[in-house]
Amino acid sequence: MRTFIQSLSVAALAATALIAGTGMAAATPDDYDYKKGSRGAACSYADGTLGLDVDAGFVITCQGGVWNTPKSS
């Protein structure tokens, strides 16, 4: 349960950074602002690239060539 809450916290921070980085004109990100992928599938983006899981609808990140759920340190 603790890992799940930490994952949600990381996703919330990433979404906040995305909103703050895009400015007020595009304050609400939508599906088109994210890369598409599925957890466990291969990705060819830089490490840390955010994506949206097409099956479950949650934020994922490209790490080592594979889509994974974000992990906190």
Secondary structure, DSSP 8 states (H G I E B T S, - for coil): -HHHHHHHHHHHHHHHHHHHHH-GGG-S--GGGSEEE-TTSB--S-TT-EEEETTT--EEEEETTEEE-----
